[in-house]
Amino acid sequence: MTAFWIAHVDVKDAEAYGEYAKRATVAIADHGGEFKARGGRYKQLEGRDRSRNVVAVFPSFEAAVACYESPAYQEALSYARGASERDLVVVEAG
């Protein structure tokens, strides 16, 4: 069953976050992930508003979690820490 990464992000340092995005894109693709939404127009209806929203789909819940835990993604994530405030959840399609 497929799974989604859903991220809500406020970027504080565009240059560092850009490096994160470049590296994360490779790690996500290496785990079968594909972006469905990356930025773009949105309307916050409830909860905390963040300026950037990202949705990626993975072939399975396990693949999504393995991607996050992978050395390549963790290296990419080191560029996002301090450069952004983020919320990230993995949701299995049902």
C-alpha positions as CSV (number, residue, x, y, z in Angstrom):
1,M,0.0,0.0,0.0
2,T,1.4,3.4,-0.9
3,A,2.3,6.1,1.7
4,F,2.6,9.8,1.6
5,W,5.2,12.2,3.1
6,I,3.4,15.4,4.0
7,A,5.6,18.3,5.0
8,H,4.8,21.8,6.2
9,V,7.8,24.1,6.2
10,D,8.8,27.7,6.9
11,V,12.2,28.4,5.2
12,K,14.5,30.7,7.1
13,D,17.7,30.3,5.0
14,A,16.8,29.8,1.3
15,E,20.4,28.9,0.3
16,A,20.8,26.1,2.9
17,Y,17.3,24.9,2.3
18,G,18.0,24.7,-1.4
19,E,20.9,22.4,-0.8
20,Y,18.7,20.3,1.4
21,A,16.0,20.1,-1.4
22,K,18.6,19.1,-4.0
23,R,20.0,16.3,-1.9
24,A,16.6,15.2,-0.5
25,T,15.2,14.9,-4.0
26,V,17.9,12.3,-4.8
27,A,17.3,10.3,-1.6
28,I,13.6,10.3,-2.1
29,A,13.8,9.1,-5.7
30,D,16.3,6.4,-4.6
31,H,13.5,5.0,-2.3
32,G,10.8,5.1,-5.0
33,G,9.4,8.4,-3.9
34,E,7.8,10.9,-6.3
35,F,6.7,14.5,-5.6
36,K,3.0,15.2,-6.0
37,A,3.1,18.8,-4.6
38,R,6.1,20.9,-3.9
39,G,5.3,24.5,-2.9
40,G,2.5,25.9,-5.0
41,R,-0.7,27.5,-4.2
42,Y,-2.5,26.6,-1.0
43,K,-5.1,27.8,1.5
44,Q,-4.6,27.0,5.2
45,L,-8.0,26.0,6.5
46,E,-7.0,24.8,10.0
47,G,-4.0,24.6,12.2
48,R,-0.6,26.2,11.9
49,D,0.2,27.9,8.6
50,R,3.6,27.3,7.0
51,S,4.6,28.9,3.8
52,R,5.8,25.7,2.0
53,N,3.9,22.5,1.7
54,V,5.2,19.3,0.1
55,V,3.6,15.9,-0.7
56,A,5.6,12.9,-1.9
57,V,4.2,9.4,-2.6
58,F,6.2,6.2,-1.9
59,P,5.5,2.7,-2.9
60,S,5.0,1.6,0.7
61,F,5.0,2.9,4.3
62,E,8.2,1.0,4.9
63,A,9.9,2.7,1.9
64,A,8.9,6.1,3.2
65,V,10.3,5.4,6.7
66,A,13.4,3.8,5.2
67,C,14.0,6.9,3.1
68,Y,13.8,9.2,6.1
69,E,16.2,7.0,8.1
70,S,18.6,6.5,5.2
71,P,22.1,8.0,5.5
72,A,21.6,10.0,2.3
73,Y,18.4,11.7,3.6
74,Q,19.9,12.3,7.0
75,E,22.8,14.1,5.4
76,A,20.3,16.2,3.3
77,L,18.4,16.9,6.5
78,S,21.5,18.4,8.1
79,Y,21.1,21.3,5.7
80,A,17.4,21.9,6.6
81,R,18.1,22.0,10.4
82,G,18.5,25.6,11.4
83,A,17.4,26.7,7.9
84,S,13.8,25.8,8.4
85,E,11.0,24.9,10.8
86,R,9.3,21.8,9.6
87,D,6.6,19.3,10.4
88,L,6.7,15.9,8.6
89,V,4.4,13.0,8.8
90,V,4.2,9.7,6.9
91,V,0.6,8.5,6.2
92,E,-0.3,5.2,4.7
93,A,-2.9,5.3,2.0
94,G,-6.0,3.5,3.0
